[in-house]
Amino acid sequence: MLKLKNFFLFTILSCLLIALVGCGSAKETSKETAKETSGEPKNALEQIKKRGKLVVGVKYDTNLFGLKNPSTGKVEGFDIDIAKALAKEILGDESKVELKEVTSKTRIPMLKNGDIDMIVATMTITEERKQEVDFSDVYFKAGQALLVKKGSKIKGVNDIKKGTKVLAVKGSTSAQNIRQKAPEATVLEFENYSEAFQALKAGQGDALTTDNSILLGMQKQDPNYVIAGDIFTDEPYGIAVKKGETELQKAVNDFLKKYNTSGQYDKLYEKWMGEKPKK
């Protein structure tokens, strides 16, 4: 009799458990159905279109790519124009873009938190970063180099010896690369490029390292500083979106292809870099 009671009790509990699981599944299905019928955006691209505004993370301290003009208060540069062109492609109007300041350290956390829709900020595509974000195709080819004061004995990365102080930016691939290329160097990291460049000019370091395209902007700002030697890494820039946002990633890639084939990319490159891109 006791065994029979236990059997019935087990059967009843099993039925209740199945019913609860069924209810949970039904609720989830109901939520998904309600989401579809209500017209709620199902992905980032739809959210952008419904909002009517593209929010892009850009640099504010990087000459030629994203630099805030002190006289106008506007942010200007190659990346800024790419962001505006993306807004025009997705929303039909380049003014429907909101530019939010990011640094090498803050850009991925801001993307993950939903503060921005994408990153257009001199961001090198790496295998490590691919674990956290999805990248577009390459939109700019750069390479890491060194910036030094005119007359410096440093002519290239091979001249970085023990005791040489090299300045870099936190969260950048440049800081990692220079430690590999010149393991005996003392690497000092700063929050952004503006701080790093000011530190170089104040004599706090012997060289500043980042992508040659960024260093070119610094050289234009102050001709007393020059790029030393050739590049010693490849730094392909990509536009980053949240992991799994394949529709937005595809929209960006489609835009880049169209922008290239139309000749607009070459014009933009020449506008900011002063020369035609190398094919």
C-alpha positions, 0 to 999 in steps of 0.5 A: 500500500505504501508503495502504491501511495508513493507511486501516485504521489510521484505521478502527481508531482511529475504532472505538476512539473510538466504543467509548470514547464508548459506554462513557462514555455507558453509565456515565452511564446506569448511574449515573442508573439506579442513582440512581433505583433506589437511592432517592437524592434527585434534587432539593433538595426530596427531599433535605430530606424524606429528611433530615427537616430544613429548613436555612434562612439567616436574619438574627440582627441584624434586629429584627422579622425575625430577631433573637437574643434575648440573654436566651433565646438564641433567634432571633425575628422575622417571617422566623423564623416563616415558616421554621418554617411552611415546615418544618411545610408540608414536613415536618409539624413546625415544629421540624424546622428548623435556622436558620443565621445569614447576612448580606447578604454571605454568604447567596448563597455559603452557598446555593450551597455547600449550607450552607443549603436556602433564604434567608429573610432580608429579601432583595430580589428583583432582576434581578441576583440572579435570575442567581444564585438562584431566587426565590419570589413576593413574601412581604413588600413594603418600601421603602428609607428613612433613619434619623436621630437626632431633630432631624436636618436630614435629612428625606428622601433629597433632603437627602443632600448632599456630605459627608453620611455614610450608613451601609449594610450590605455586599452590600445593595441599599441601598448600591447604591441610595443611591449612585444617589440621592445620588451625592455622599454618602459611603457607609460599609458595615458587615458587618451591621445591628447594627454599622451601627446602633451606628456611627450611635449613635456618631456615625460617620454622619449617617443609616443606610439600608436597608428601612423595615421594618428601620429600624422595628425599629431605631426601636423599639429606640431611640426617639431615632432616627426614620425620615426622610421617605418610602421612595424605592425598592420592595424586594419580599422573596423566598425564595431557593433554588438555581438550577434547584431548581424543585420546591422553588421550587414548594413554597414558592410553594404554601405562600405562597398557602395561608398568605395565603388562610388568613389566617395571613399577616395574623396574622403580619404584625400580630404583628410589624409592629403593623398589618395589611398594606396590600393 
